Amino acid sequence: MTGNARELAESFDLERLTPEFYVNPYPTYRALRDNAPVKRLPNGSYFLTRYDDLVTAYKSTKAFSSDKKKEFSPKYGDSFLYEHHTTSLVFNDPPAHTRVRRLIMGALSPRAIAAMEPDLIRLIDGLLDAIAAKGKIELIEDFASAIPVEVIGNLLDVPHDERGPLRDWSLAILGALEPVISSGQFARGNKAVKDFLAYLETLVERRRTKPGNPERDVLTRLIQGEENGERLTEKELLHNCIFLLNAGHETTTNLIGNGLVTLLLYPEEKQRLISQPDLIKTAIEEMLRYESSNQLGNRMIVDEVELGGIRMPAGTPVTLCIGAANRDPAQFPDPERFDIARTPNRHLAFGTGAHQCAGMALARLEGAIAISRFLARFPNYALAGEPTRGGRVRFRGYLSVPCDANP
């Protein structure tokens, strides 16, 4: 087994992944952590899999840059995708990152999120009523993906009859972030950014004419800026609205979908959560750790860095493997075990440091309400066919999960 693991680590290439890897990447991650935790890939970049190394990279913003202009230029050229992914919050360093994050966080305060709970419960109960009427459902389309699209749509106050394209735009834009993309993926992602920008221009124009309540409407808050006069440029405003949808949609969809499928794979833990519903908070943290919605992050070395005795020169791209770090036995005892009461659980599903996810409190709330109410309503739910993975390495989730709510 050790020999196989060493071969697996030696042959690993992020740009040449096997079908088996997409189904279950964790044996490869384990092999890399044990045999090549700072792995130099054929393209000259490095792939990090240890928990402590990821924390170092997340917290050392001066040495590990989030700015993607240099890295994305050859991948996207002069395109809408390039403009988007080099303008959005997540792919920028301070002070630009700090300024944009502060404006967004103002609209995602604990008080603002607490005020969303009654509407969130109504939304989820309405979806559960529809599921009860149908019986056999598609878990992602009918439930997991329907929740965050509505929540982010409400945050930006997008009219309900205009929300139809949001999910497909998000999937196309985030799909273009995969390590290797086809010309078709590039074209779809580019068109999605273009169409999304065109839509947002009209939405912003309407909102400037008729502002909403900045305490609840993130778009109005971003338009108006801070009291000290701090405002986003028009380009920053539009692209960070796209970012908000993408960040809040895909990861939360995956949290809910991954969580409900994982519970089916561990029936004892499912029963434990049904009989002890107060464990939902620790259960959500374990779902985030065990099947992280976002599996990979990226940084660029600014100044030469040494990790694990390996020197990485300035200008070197680095991939941070969240999925591997979240199963590092140095941080998590018995990491391959799914334990809904695990504590402490300092997973990196939301990153850490300056770039820790701005919407993590909202994602946790959505996940907790969605999964706990689904379990209370349909405790005997079961798969009604083989789930289909999303076929992506950066974002781990399901495209389709046929399900019988009342078998």
Stockholm file with secondary structure:
# STOCKHOLM 1.0

chainA/1-407         MTGNARELAESFDLERLTPEFYVNPYPTYRALRDNAPVKRLPNGSYFLTRYDDLVTAYKSTKAFSSDKKKEFSPKYGDSFLYEHHTTSLVFNDPPAHTRVRRLIMGALSPRAIAAMEPDLIRLIDGLLDAIAAKGKIELIEDFASAIPVEVIGNLLDVPHDERGPLRDWSLAILGALEPVISSGQFARGNKAVKDFLAYLETLVERRRTKPGNPERDVLTRLIQGEENGERLTEKELLHNCIFLLNAGHETTTNLIGNGLVTLLLYPEEKQRLISQPDLIKTAIEEMLRYESSNQLGNRMIVDEVELGGIRMPAGTPVTLCIGAANRDPAQFPDPERFDIARTPNRHLAFGTGAHQCAGMALARLEGAIAISRFLARFPNYALAGEPTRGGRVRFRGYLSVPCDANP
#=GR chainA/1-407 SS CHHHHHHHHHHCCTTSCCHHHHHCCHHHHHHHHHHCSEEECTTSCEEECCHHHHHHHHHCTTTEECCCHHHHHHHHCSSHHHHHHTTSGGGCCTTHHHHHHHHHHHHTCHHHHHHHHHHHHHHHHHHHHHHHHHSEEEHIIIIITHHHHHHHHHHTTCCGGGCTTHHHHHHHHHHTTSSSCCHHHHHHHHHHHHHHHHHHHHHHHHHHHSCCCTTTCHHHHHHHCCTTSCCCCHHHHHHHHHHHHHHHHHHHHHHHHHHHHHHHHCHHHHHHHHHCGGGHHHHHHHHHHHTCSBCEEEEEESSCEEETTEEECTTCEEEEEHHHHTTCTTTSSSTTSCCTTCCSCCCCTTCCGGGSCTTHHHHHHHHHHHHHHHHHHCTTCEESSCCEECCCSSBCCEEECEEESCC
#=GC SS_cons         CHHHHHHHHHHCCTTSCCHHHHHCCHHHHHHHHHHCSEEECTTSCEEECCHHHHHHHHHCTTTEECCCHHHHHHHHCSSHHHHHHTTSGGGCCTTHHHHHHHHHHHHTCHHHHHHHHHHHHHHHHHHHHHHHHHSEEEHIIIIITHHHHHHHHHHTTCCGGGCTTHHHHHHHHHHTTSSSCCHHHHHHHHHHHHHHHHHHHHHHHHHHHSCCCTTTCHHHHHHHCCTTSCCCCHHHHHHHHHHHHHHHHHHHHHHHHHHHHHHHHCHHHHHHHHHCGGGHHHHHHHHHHHTCSBCEEEEEESSCEEETTEEECTTCEEEEEHHHHTTCTTTSSSTTSCCTTCCSCCCCTTCCGGGSCTTHHHHHHHHHHHHHHHHHHCTTCEESSCCEECCCSSBCCEEECEEESCC
//
